[in-house]
Amino acid sequence: MSIFEVIGGRKLSGSIIPQGAKNEALQIISAVLLTKEAVTIHNIPDIIDVNLLIELLQEIDVKINRVDANTCVFQADNVNVDYLSSEAFHKKSGRLRGAIMLVGPLLARYKIAYLPKPGGDKIGRRKIDTHILGLEKLGAVYTYNENSNCFQLKASELKGCFMLLDEPSVTGTANIVMAAVLASGTTTIYNAACEPYIQQLCKMLTRMGAKIEGIGSNMLIITGVEQLNGTTHTMLPDMIEVGSFIGLAAMTQSDITIKNAGVKELGIIPEKFQQLGIKMNIHDDDIHIPSQDLYEIQTYLEGGIPTMYDNPWPGLTPDLLSILLVTAIQAKGSILIHQKMFESRLFFVDKLIEMGAQIILCDPHRAVVVGMERQKKLRGITMSSPDIRAGVALLIAALSAEGKSTIQNIEQIDRGYQNIDERLKKLGAEISRRV
């Protein structure tokens, strides 16, 4: 198991380019199963979760030409459907929560799919009901095998219908959309997620010949077609990386420019960091964060302590709350961080408290951060990364801390961040990877 050793307290400087969007990649790469023609995808993040999904496609005989680390040509013209029921496929797909994105395309094209109980982050319960219920409404029937801990979904035919999702699940919406594009008739999905990742998926499917109305809204109307064609697609920059780099610059008092940040697709994210008092200059598609000695949290107009919480898009993505929490540690003022979605995602704050942060964990969903105004530095400790986003939050804390920090279980960080140690070294960070 690898670790990061970090010597903190250094100011960083320079430019960094965000990787392709991880969450978009898992959907887009799964969608190649919807056509027998070649699909070329650019700006693929070279990270564990995405590479594992590509391996899964290879194992079911999807032809893959990896042109370079970030570009692949996929062709699903001779998929080995029988392999889907194998123990080997179930074991590997069970390691990756993103494997759930294969279900919709497989059902649409081959009328059968298998879904092992998903793996991934240990951040609390992550129900799959939205996926199963939506696919059931299209005509799928599921059974659960307790011995293999696996769902099987089958459909003699998928038929369009109206459905109201129980929650605007991003992955649930994507799965249902991918199933509906090849279903007969019209499917209306109300309370659909409308994140940029969903918009990207819908735009790609439209280029492939799908008929989708309402892209960017919470109501998608999909008229099924008989087949889809090949296409070329380029991933957006990863908005979570962009937010992570903004937080890193603020905590380490660094001067950093984020190049090609996909500013138009960031929504409310820059505003949330500005609410912490972080200055930034946006030039075209670049974000420059100048070095700041101190940043002050904006209070409510009547002077009350603000609350920052996650919401469905265009609200704040929950993936950035860990980063915003750690960034607030050295701010002037206090803030309540309310993580609504996952009940275990704030459980990394004990390590921040051990480093010297002033944080009160109120309950599994809420933490109050009392900013230290740089009156004292965090101190380096040994800690473990519990999930992707908490791992990077701890890395940001370590880079701002005094002394040496050791971060264990960095495979969690590698699942979502491409060569993060080498990229940060180029900004001047003192970080080394040890086995």
N, C-alpha and C positions, 0 to 999 in steps of 0.2 A: 504494500500500500504506500503510495507516494505522499509526500508532505511538501508544503511551502515553508521555507524559512525566510522571514521578512525582517529587515532592519528598517525601522520606521523613522519618521521625523524629517524626511527629505522632501524639499519642494521639487515638483516635477515641472517639465516644460516641453512644449513641442506640439505636434499634430498627431492625431490618431483617427483611423477610419473604422467605423463600426462594421461588424460582420453582417452577413445576411440574416434575416429574421428567423430565429429558431422556430417559433410557433407557426409561422407561415410555411416554413419548409416542410414540416411534418404533414400538413394538409396537401400542399402542392405535389409533393413526391408521391403521396398515396393516390392522387388523382390520375397519375399516368396509367393506372390499371383500367381506366374507363375507355381506352382506345387501343386498337392494335397497331396504330401508326406511331412513328417516332415522336418523342417529346423532348425538347432540349431545355434544360433549366440552368440558368446562370445565377451567380452570387449565392451558391449553397454554402452555409456555414460548415466548416470542417470540424464538427464536434461529435462527441460520443453518441448522443441520442439520434442524430441525423444519420450518422454512418451505420448505426445498428439497424435503422429502418431500411437503408439501402441494401444492407446484407440480407435482410428478410426478403426483399424483392428478388435479389439474386437467387435465393434458395427456392423460390417458386418459379424459377426459370425466366424471369424478366431479363431481357438483354440490356446490359449496362455498359456504356463506354464512358469511362471517367476521363474526360479530356484533360482536366487538371483538377486540383484540390477543390475548386469551387464551381466546376461546370460538369454536368453529366448529360448524356443522351440516353433516354430510356425507351425501350420498345417491348410492350407486353403483348406480343402476337402469338405466344405459345405458352401460356401460363399452366403450370402443373397444379391443377386444382386438387388432385388427390393428396398432395403433400400438405395441404392445409389441415388435414385431420391427424397429421403425425405428431408424435410426442415431441420430436425435435423442434417443430415449428411452434408448438404451444409453449415449450420451455423458453425459447428465445424471445418470442413475442410477449411472454409474461414479464420479461425484464424491462420492457419499454412501454410506458403509458401511451406514447404516441402511436403504438401499434393499433390502438382502437380506431385510428383513422382509416385503416384498411377495410373496415367492415362495410361501409357504405358503397365504395366502388366494387368490392367483390360481390356483394348482393346484387348490385345493379347489373353487372355484366355476366356473372356466373351463377347467380341465384343461391349461393351458399357462402357462409363466412363463419369463422370461429373466433371467439374472443376470450382468451384466458383472463383471469382476474388481473387487472392492470397493475404494473409496477410503477416505478418513478419516485417522486419526492415523498418523503414521510412528513407531510404537512397537515395531516388530518384526513377526514373522510372526503372522498372525491367520487360522488355517486355517478353511475352511468345510466340512470333511469331515463334521462332525456333522450339519449341515443336509442335505447331499446324501445321506448314508447313511441318515438317518432317513426322508427323503422317498422314497428308493428302496424301503425296506422297506414303505412304504404303497402302492407300485405305480408310482411315477414312474420314467421312463427319462430319463437325461440324455445330452446330447452336448455336446462342446466345440468351438467354432469358433475356430481359431487366428487367422484373419484378423480377426475382429471382437473377439477376446479375450473371448468371451461364452459362458456356459452356456445351453443350452436344456433345459427340463424339460417333459415331456409325460406325461399319464396318461389312458388311456381310462376308468379307474375307480380310485379310491382305496379300498383295503380295510384294515380294522383288523388289527393284529397285535400281538405282544409284541416289544418291543425294549429292549435294554440299551445306553444311550448310552455312547460311548467316553469322554466327559467331560461333567460337568454344565454344559454351555454354556447361558447364559441365552438368547441369541438363537436358538441351535439348538433349545432346548426350546420357545420361543415359536413358531417356525416350524412345528415338528411338531405342536404343539397346534392351531394354526390350521388346518392341513391335516386333522387327524384329526377335528375336530368335524363335518365334513360327509362323512367317509368312511363306507362301509358297515361294520357290525360294530363290534367293540370293540377299542380300541387301549390297550395298557398301556405306559407309558413309565417304565422303571426307571432310576435314577441321573439323574432329572430335576433341573434347577435349581429351587430353591424360594424365590428372592429375592422380596421384596415386589412387584417389578414383574411377575413371573410370577403371583403370587397375584392382583394387580389385574386382569391380563388374563383369568385364569380366571373371576374373579367377574363381570367384564363379559360374557364369553361365556355364562356361566350365565344372567345376566339376559336375554340375547338368545335363550335357549332351548336352549343346549348342555347336555349331560349330562357333568359332570366330577366325579369323586370323587378324594379325596386332596389337595385344595388345601392348600398349605403343607408338604407332605411331598415326599420324593424319589421317590414312586411315584404317577403320575397314571393314572387309569383313565377313558377317554373312550369313551362310547357314541355313535356317530355319529347325527346327525339329518338329515332331508331339507332343512331350511332354517332360517335364523335370522331373528330379528326385529330391529327397531330398539331403541335404548335411550338412556339418558343416563349419562354417566360423568364423574367428577371425578378429575383426577390427584392423586397424593400430592405433598407437598413434596419437593423434590430433596434427597436425603440427602447428596449430594456437596457441594452448596452449604452445607448445614448444617455439615458438617465443615470446609469452607473458612472459614466465618465464625468457627468456634471457634478454628481455627489463627491466623486474622488477629487476633482479639482478644488471644490470648496473645502473639504476636510483637510487637505494637505497644503492649502494656501498656494496652489499651483496655477500657472498660466498655461492653459490647454486649449487647443482648437480642435473641435470635432468636425472633420471634413465629411462632406457628402452625408449629412445627418438625416436626410429625408424629412426636412422641417415641416413640409405641408401635411405629413401624415402623423405628426406627433401629438396633435390635438391639444389637450390641456396640460401635458407633461411639463413644458417649459414654465408655464404659469405656476405650477405647484412648487417648483424649485425657487421661483422668484418670490413666492409667499414665505419661503424660509429666509429671504433677504439676499439670495444669491444673484449677483449681477451677471448678465450675459449679453453679448452682442451678436445679433444674427445678420450674417451677410450672405445673401442668396441661399445656398443650401448648407452653409457652414455655421457652426455655433462657437463663438470664442468666449471662454470663461476666464476673465482676468483674475490675477491673484488678489485675494481680499484678506485683510487682517482680521476683519470681523464682519459677520452678517447677522441681521436681526430679524427674528420671526415677526411677521405682521400680525397684530392682534385684530379682533373684530372691531367694527366701528365704535362700539360702546366700550371697548377696552378689554373684552373677555378673552380668555385663552382659547385659541383656535383648535378645531378638530380637523384632522386630515383622514379621509376614509376612502375606501375603494367603492367603485360603482360600475355598472355596465357601461360600455362605450356609448357616448363620448365622455363618460366619467373616467376617473383615474383607474388604471389597470392595477389589480392587486399585486402584480409582480414587482412593482416599484416601491411598495410600502416599506420593505426591509431597508432599501437604500435611503429613502427619505428619513426613516427613523435614525439610522446611524449618522446621517448628515446633520441632523438636528442636535447632536450631542455637543458640538462646539459652537452652536448659535447663541445669540443673546435672546433670552425669553424661553417660554415653555410651550409645549404643544401636546395634544392628545392624539395618538395614532390609533385608529380603529380599523382593525383588519376583520371585515365582516365575514369573508368567505371561508377561511380555513382556521380551525381551532387550535392548530399546533404551530402556526407559522411564526408566532412571536416568541417561541420558546428558546430562541438563541440569545435573548437579551441578558440571560444570566452571565454569559461570557463577556458581554459589554460592561455589565456592572462590575465584574471581576477586574476588568481593565481600568475601572475608575469612573465609568459613566454614571450620571445621575438619572436613573430610570426607575419608575415604579410600574411593575407589571400588575395591573388591576385585576385582570382575569385573562382567560385564554385569547380573548379578542382585542384587548385594549391595553395600551401602555402610555404612561405620561413620561415625556422626556423633558428634563429640566436642563436647559442649555448651560454650559459651563463658561461661555464667553472667552474661551482660551485662557482662563485663569490658571488652569493646570492641564497637562497633557495626559492622554491615556497612556497606560503602561503595557508593555508587551507581555503576553502570556502564551501558554500552550492551549489550543482549543481545537474543536472538531467541526467540520462543515456539515450541518444537518440536511441541507437542501441547496439547490442551485443558488437561489437569490440570497439566502442567509449567508451562504459561503462567501459570496462576493461582498456582502455588507461587512462581514468579519475581515475580509482582505482589505477593504477600505479603512476600517478601524486600525488594522495592523500597520498600514502604510503611514497613518497619521500619528501612531503611538511612539513613545520613547522606548528605545531598546529593541530587543529581539522578540519576535513572535513566531510561533510554530503553528501552522494550520494543518490539521490532519484530515483524512478523508477527502482530499481535493479532487477525487474522481467526480464528486458531486459538482464541483465548479466546472470541471472539464466537460461535463454533460451539456453545458449551456454556453460556455465562453471559449472561443477559439484561441489557442496559444496565448492565453492571457498574460502569463508570466513574461514571455518574450516581447510581447507588445508593450507591456509596462516598462520593461527594462529600457526600451528605446526612448521613453520619456524621462529616464533617470532614476527609476525605482530600483532599490536594492532587494531583489527577490530571487531566490534560487529554489529549484525543484530537487528534492532528494527522495531516494527510494528506501 
